[in-house]
Amino acid sequence: MRRPDLGALQRRVATYHELGHAFFKHSGCDPKQEVQASIWASRQMITESAFIEAARITDELQGIAHHLGVMKRDVEFYLRSFSYAEMVAMRHKIGWGHP
């Protein structure tokens, strides 16, 4: 997966994404596997404490991504990985109130 046209951030994200495929032992490529690999990658790159800290600075996904050193889509996949109860708890920890 050598892509010299990718920047450092994109290479990092792509590497974690591909590691997600390896973690789940995916073969082939389908949309469900792509989402699963992306969620796994986001959970590896973003810690709860770092997310909370970034979300207290800004509630904009692009700003959170910037603070975390990831792409906006990684923040979206990270949030997508939460159950409703986990999301409510996270919002409480950040101070955002209820969804």
DRENPA-3360 file (N, C-alpha, C; in nm, 2 decimals, always signed):
BEGIN
1 = MRRPDLGA = +0.08/-0.12/+0.00/+0.00/+0.00/+0.00/+0.09/+0.13/+0.00 ~ +0.19/+0.13/-0.08/+0.27/+0.25/-0.09/+0.20/+0.35/-0.18 ~ +0.17/+0.46/-0.12/+0.10/+0.57/-0.20/+0.18/+0.70/-0.17 ~ +0.28/+0.73/-0.25/+0.36/+0.85/-0.23/+0.28/+0.98/-0.24 ~ +0.17/+0.97/-0.31/+0.09/+1.09/-0.32/+0.01/+1.13/-0.20 ~ +0.01/+1.05/-0.10/-0.06/+1.08/+0.03/+0.02/+1.16/+0.12 ~ -0.04/+1.25/+0.19/+0.03/+1.32/+0.30/+0.05/+1.23/+0.42 ~ +0.13/+1.28/+0.52/+0.15/+1.20/+0.64/+0.03/+1.16/+0.71;
9 = LQRRVATY = -0.07/+1.26/+0.73/-0.19/+1.23/+0.80/-0.27/+1.12/+0.73 ~ -0.28/+1.14/+0.59/-0.36/+1.04/+0.52/-0.29/+0.90/+0.52 ~ -0.16/+0.90/+0.52/-0.09/+0.77/+0.53/-0.12/+0.70/+0.66 ~ -0.11/+0.78/+0.77/-0.14/+0.73/+0.90/-0.28/+0.67/+0.91 ~ -0.38/+0.74/+0.86/-0.52/+0.70/+0.86/-0.53/+0.57/+0.78 ~ -0.48/+0.57/+0.66/-0.49/+0.46/+0.57/-0.42/+0.33/+0.63 ~ -0.31/+0.35/+0.70/-0.24/+0.24/+0.76/-0.33/+0.18/+0.87 ~ -0.38/+0.27/+0.96/-0.47/+0.21/+1.06/-0.60/+0.14/+1.00;
17 = HELGHAFF = -0.65/+0.20/+0.90/-0.76/+0.14/+0.83/-0.73/+0.00/+0.78 ~ -0.61/-0.01/+0.71/-0.57/-0.14/+0.66/-0.54/-0.24/+0.78 ~ -0.49/-0.19/+0.89/-0.47/-0.28/+1.01/-0.60/-0.33/+1.06 ~ -0.71/-0.24/+1.05/-0.84/-0.29/+1.08/-0.89/-0.40/+1.00 ~ -0.86/-0.40/+0.87/-0.89/-0.51/+0.78/-0.82/-0.64/+0.83 ~ -0.69/-0.62/+0.86/-0.61/-0.74/+0.91/-0.67/-0.79/+1.04 ~ -0.70/-0.70/+1.13/-0.75/-0.74/+1.26/-0.88/-0.83/+1.25 ~ -0.97/-0.79/+1.16/-1.09/-0.86/+1.14/-1.08/-0.98/+1.03;
25 = KHSGCDPK = -0.96/-0.99/+0.98/-0.93/-1.09/+0.88/-1.02/-1.08/+0.76 ~ -1.04/-0.96/+0.71/-1.13/-0.94/+0.60/-1.06/-0.99/+0.47 ~ -1.14/-1.05/+0.38/-1.10/-1.09/+0.25/-1.20/-1.02/+0.15 ~ -1.14/-0.97/+0.05/-1.23/-0.90/-0.04/-1.26/-0.76/+0.01 ~ -1.36/-0.70/-0.04/-1.39/-0.56/-0.01/-1.55/-0.54/-0.02 ~ -1.61/-0.51/+0.09/-1.75/-0.47/+0.08/-1.78/-0.35/+0.17 ~ -1.88/-0.28/+0.15/-1.91/-0.16/+0.23/-1.91/-0.19/+0.38 ~ -1.97/-0.30/+0.43/-1.97/-0.33/+0.57/-1.83/-0.34/+0.63;
33 = QEVQASIW = -1.74/-0.41/+0.55/-1.61/-0.43/+0.60/-1.53/-0.30/+0.60 ~ -1.56/-0.21/+0.51/-1.49/-0.08/+0.50/-1.53/+0.00/+0.63 ~ -1.66/+0.00/+0.66/-1.71/+0.07/+0.78/-1.64/+0.01/+0.91 ~ -1.64/-0.12/+0.91/-1.59/-0.19/+1.03/-1.44/-0.16/+1.05 ~ -1.36/-0.16/+0.94/-1.22/-0.12/+0.94/-1.20/+0.03/+0.98 ~ -1.29/+0.11/+0.93/-1.28/+0.26/+0.97/-1.31/+0.28/+1.11 ~ -1.41/+0.22/+1.16/-1.44/+0.23/+1.31/-1.33/+0.18/+1.39 ~ -1.28/+0.06/+1.36/-1.17/+0.01/+1.43/-1.05/+0.11/+1.43;
41 = ASRQMITE = -1.02/+0.16/+1.32/-0.90/+0.25/+1.30/-0.93/+0.38/+1.39 ~ -1.05/+0.43/+1.39/-1.08/+0.55/+1.46/-1.06/+0.52/+1.61 ~ -1.10/+0.41/+1.66/-1.09/+0.37/+1.80/-0.95/+0.35/+1.84 ~ -0.86/+0.32/+1.75/-0.72/+0.30/+1.78/-0.65/+0.44/+1.78 ~ -0.69/+0.53/+1.70/-0.62/+0.66/+1.69/-0.67/+0.76/+1.79 ~ -0.80/+0.75/+1.84/-0.86/+0.85/+1.92/-0.89/+0.78/+2.06 ~ -0.83/+0.84/+2.16/-0.86/+0.79/+2.30/-0.97/+0.88/+2.35 ~ -1.04/+0.82/+2.45/-1.16/+0.89/+2.51/-1.11/+1.02/+2.57;
49 = SAFIEAAR = -1.00/+1.02/+2.64/-0.96/+1.14/+2.71/-0.92/+1.25/+2.61 ~ -0.85/+1.21/+2.51/-0.81/+1.31/+2.40/-0.94/+1.37/+2.33 ~ -1.04/+1.28/+2.31/-1.16/+1.33/+2.24/-1.23/+1.43/+2.33 ~ -1.24/+1.39/+2.46/-1.31/+1.48/+2.56/-1.24/+1.62/+2.56 ~ -1.11/+1.61/+2.57/-1.03/+1.74/+2.58/-1.05/+1.82/+2.45 ~ -1.05/+1.76/+2.33/-1.07/+1.83/+2.21/-1.21/+1.89/+2.20 ~ -1.31/+1.81/+2.24/-1.45/+1.85/+2.23/-1.48/+1.96/+2.33 ~ -1.41/+1.97/+2.43/-1.43/+2.09/+2.52/-1.37/+2.22/+2.46;
57 = ITDELQGI = -1.28/+2.21/+2.37/-1.23/+2.32/+2.30/-1.32/+2.37/+2.19 ~ -1.37/+2.27/+2.11/-1.46/+2.31/+2.00/-1.57/+2.19/+1.99 ~ -1.68/+2.23/+1.94/-1.78/+2.12/+1.91/-1.79/+2.10/+1.76 ~ -1.71/+2.16/+1.68/-1.70/+2.13/+1.54/-1.61/+2.01/+1.51 ~ -1.67/+1.92/+1.43/-1.59/+1.80/+1.40/-1.46/+1.82/+1.34 ~ -1.45/+1.92/+1.25/-1.32/+1.95/+1.18/-1.22/+2.00/+1.28 ~ -1.27/+2.08/+1.38/-1.18/+2.13/+1.48/-1.13/+2.03/+1.58 ~ -1.22/+1.94/+1.61/-1.19/+1.82/+1.70/-1.08/+1.74/+1.63;
65 = AHHLGVMK = -1.11/+1.71/+1.50/-1.01/+1.63/+1.42/-0.87/+1.70/+1.42 ~ -0.87/+1.83/+1.40/-0.74/+1.90/+1.40/-0.67/+1.88/+1.53 ~ -0.74/+1.90/+1.64/-0.68/+1.88/+1.77/-0.63/+1.74/+1.80 ~ -0.70/+1.64/+1.74/-0.66/+1.50/+1.76/-0.56/+1.45/+1.66 ~ -0.53/+1.53/+1.55/-0.44/+1.49/+1.45/-0.49/+1.37/+1.36 ~ -0.62/+1.38/+1.34/-0.69/+1.28/+1.25/-0.77/+1.36/+1.15 ~ -0.84/+1.28/+1.07/-0.93/+1.34/+0.97/-1.07/+1.35/+1.02 ~ -1.15/+1.44/+0.97/-1.29/+1.46/+1.01/-1.36/+1.33/+1.01;
73 = RDVEFYLR = -1.34/+1.25/+0.90/-1.42/+1.13/+0.89/-1.38/+1.03/+1.00 ~ -1.26/+1.04/+1.06/-1.22/+0.95/+1.17/-1.30/+0.99/+1.29 ~ -1.32/+1.12/+1.31/-1.41/+1.16/+1.43/-1.55/+1.11/+1.40 ~ -1.60/+1.12/+1.28/-1.73/+1.07/+1.25/-1.75/+0.92/+1.28 ~ -1.65/+0.84/+1.24/-1.65/+0.70/+1.26/-1.64/+0.67/+1.41 ~ -1.56/+0.75/+1.48/-1.54/+0.73/+1.63/-1.68/+0.75/+1.70 ~ -1.74/+0.86/+1.66/-1.88/+0.88/+1.72/-1.98/+0.78/+1.68 ~ -1.97/+0.73/+1.56/-2.06/+0.63/+1.51/-2.05/+0.50/+1.59;
81 = SFSYAEMV = -1.93/+0.48/+1.65/-1.91/+0.35/+1.72/-1.98/+0.34/+1.85 ~ -2.03/+0.45/+1.90/-2.09/+0.46/+2.03/-2.23/+0.41/+2.03 ~ -2.27/+0.34/+2.14/-2.41/+0.31/+2.16/-2.48/+0.44/+2.21 ~ -2.61/+0.44/+2.21/-2.68/+0.56/+2.26/-2.64/+0.59/+2.41 ~ -2.63/+0.49/+2.49/-2.59/+0.51/+2.63/-2.44/+0.56/+2.64 ~ -2.35/+0.51/+2.55/-2.22/+0.56/+2.55/-2.21/+0.71/+2.51 ~ -2.30/+0.74/+2.41/-2.30/+0.88/+2.36/-2.35/+0.97/+2.47 ~ -2.45/+0.93/+2.54/-2.51/+1.02/+2.65/-2.40/+1.04/+2.75;
89 = AMRHKIGW = -2.33/+0.93/+2.79/-2.22/+0.94/+2.89/-2.11/+1.03/+2.84 ~ -2.07/+1.02/+2.71/-1.97/+1.10/+2.66/-2.01/+1.25/+2.66 ~ -2.13/+1.28/+2.61/-2.18/+1.41/+2.61/-2.18/+1.47/+2.75 ~ -2.21/+1.39/+2.85/-2.21/+1.44/+2.99/-2.06/+1.47/+3.03 ~ -1.97/+1.39/+3.00/-1.83/+1.41/+3.04/-1.77/+1.54/+2.97 ~ -1.82/+1.56/+2.85/-1.77/+1.68/+2.78/-1.84/+1.81/+2.83 ~ -1.97/+1.79/+2.87/-2.05/+1.90/+2.91/-2.14/+1.95/+2.81 ~ -2.17/+1.87/+2.71/-2.26/+1.91/+2.60/-2.41/+1.89/+2.63;
97 = GHP = -2.44/+1.82/+2.74/-2.59/+1.80/+2.77/-2.63/+1.67/+2.69 ~ -2.76/+1.65/+2.68/-2.82/+1.53/+2.62/-2.83/+1.55/+2.47 ~ -2.82/+1.44/+2.39/-2.83/+1.45/+2.24/-2.97/+1.48/+2.20;
% end
